[in-house]
Amino acid sequence: MPELLNGEDLVFVTKHGKLTGILVPLAEPLELPVELRHDLLERLGAAISKHLDERGVGEERVMGDFEKWKRDRRTGRGR
């Protein structure tokens, strides 16, 4: 996988023979226009929210898991 991320070619991701994503390697990600980065972040957030909603995972669980992860990380158990 690292060779795909470090390459220069587009990578088409499929699931059951259908296109589900495209990996676009970026030499300089910060050179993307701010508007495009905002749009990508909004779309990613909406997709994650939909995924969690479909599985019945609410904000309380996400925040609880995050707090546990932070606590475990501080005590060295999250490594």
ABEGO torsion letter per residue (X at the ends): XAAAAABABBBBBBBGGBBABBBBBBABAAABBAAAAAAAAAAAAAAAAAAAAAAGBBAAAAAAAAAAAAAAAAAGAAX
